[in-house]
Amino acid sequence: MKQSIFQYLKKKNISDPFMVDSLFISAFAVKNQWVINVNADLIEHTKCVDPEELNEFIQQLEQCDCDFTFECLIELFEFVVSPKDKVVTGAIYTPKEVRTLIINQVLNALDIKKLKTVKVGDIACGCGSFLMDVALYIHNKTGRNYIDIYKEQLYGIDIQKYSVQRSQILLSLLAISEGEDNNFEFNIKHANTLTYDFEKMISKNGEKLDVIVGNPPYVCSRNMNSDVKVALNKWSVCQTGHPDLYIPFFQIGLENIKENGVLGYITMNSFIKSLNGRALRKYFQDNHFKFDLIDFRDRQIFKSRSTYTCICIIRKEQSSTINYGINKFDSINKVPCFIKVKYSDLNYYSGWNLNQYTKNSSIESVGIPLGEYCSSSHGIATLSNKTYIFHPYFSDDEYYYFNKDGVDWRVEKKVCRSIVNSNKLTKEVDYDSIAEKVIFPYTNDTKPSVIEENYFIDVYPQAYHYLNAHRHLLLSRDKGKGSEYDHWYAFGRSQGIKKTKAKLLFPKIANKPPHCILSTDPDLLFYNGQAFIDDDINKLIVVKRIVESSLFWSYISSTSKPYSSGYYCLNGNYIKNFGIYSFSPTEYEFLISENDQDKINEFIDKIYNNCCFTH
């Protein structure tokens, strides 16, 4: 339905927000058989709509089987935000079930007297769906008129002017739907929440909100402009990693509600373990907030975007524990049973173990953390893999022959290395099936340096000719910064090119115990995935046995970042704290020599059960 309406607006060249809103309001009123006599803003919108165009639009709605309820209107308001604005502002439609759960959690404990005065805000309100549901809740529970609720109890902020306008439209239509046709006074500000002076929000100087609800913006660091990044620095929770835009909204919200007030968000669950969530975790632990965290893990709540989310209900009062639960129900708005996790048992620096926290904390307390037991490495970063990496269809003593985009090329063997995409190790594959070649414009030293251009031309003329033919692509790397490289033909980054005696290759994500490949070829390169590296081959064999074990997978599937289809992240931050047991010489030898995975699983389970779970 949404896509059909979007295509209709595009076909009719209706893109101005005021005109889009006018068409939606007019159709909404006609479909619901309302006559708007008083509300000046809505009347102004409806006056500018051509009757023939309105009829055509209503027919389009009927063809889409759209009954044009409030929920349909909200979805359309969010959907017609331009893709560019969505990337920058993080606008996204929040399902009704999610809003209902959050609002019930933050308002159900209030009696009628308190509901008549409670001040509720949404500091990234979008088109106002949370504010609408709060108004409806208060109206139904207390009987207060909407004109009073809007004037005295609801507050909002949004960075987009048309979102502020749509919030006011939505609230006006809600009131009219219940017989209140009036000119309303709203407390919804067009402002940047990151820099907004909240003392201006409520008329009484210094007064704070009782409740903040909402869905903070979903914008990653790479999509923020420089002004936003500067504004983030104002907030202590943004001092680690490259913070996503949702992160400061916790601190902003909690600092602008009263003592014993409550905040209710649906947001990304990445802060639980991520580097950029470290300062936020510290903020929560330092303040000991009363915190209910409902985790959806890998469940997709938002149809329009691949996101991994949780609901956070945080009360500004002291507690020694976090209540953690996973929603595995068919119904989104069903509250799970919680386990209590002590703040004192959590490590904000390395990430929170909330799911099966007793078991996983015990595993992490064993021996030496994996991240200290051996080093890890990410693969090379050419920033133009398509140019450098190839599958030869033929080779002779001197050259590899390959085809790129319908053109045949040859390059000297001596300037090439073998390379594998270790992300392909999500299933058991042999080395030959994933082996490729990469042009390696570096010396053959342990710590390689870039080959000088004149030498490159003289000694490897065919490779130089090939790269020179693709110079325009190489210069465009790094958003054009490739033209500033000391050597235009060098890789985009120098990571991963150092020779190592042995490496254990494994993928970045997997949906079952990962398949690892142990290589003793010091010249072998890899990309996309990652590897453990060490001069002690036996040590890497032991790591391979553990990483491929059922116990390790149980740890990963309960602590790591989940993806759809049962995949989990294997990046360093999610695996580095797994404890490597101090095996006896006999146990060590068994792990090195044994190849039966079932026997290895049984052995590792027994070792860790004895040292972790017998207390």
PyMOL commands that set and color helices and strands:
alter all, ss='L'
color gray80, all
select helices_A, chain A and resi 2-11+17-31+40-47+51-63+70-79+83-89+96-107+112-115+129-142+146-152+161-177+198-200+221-223+226-232+236-238+247-255+270-272+275-287+343-345+357-364+370-373+385-388+413-415+422-426+431-434+453-459+461-469+471-475+478-484+537-547+550-559+564-566+572-575+585-593+597-612
alter helices_A, ss='H'
color red, helices_A
select strands_A, chain A and resi 120-122+154-158+188-190+209-214+257-268+289-295+309-318+321-326+339-342+368-369+375-378+389-390+394-395+399-404+407-412+416-421+435-439+503-506+509-510+517-519+525-527+530-533+568-569+579-580
alter strands_A, ss='S'
color yellow, strands_A
deselect
rebuild
show_as cartoon
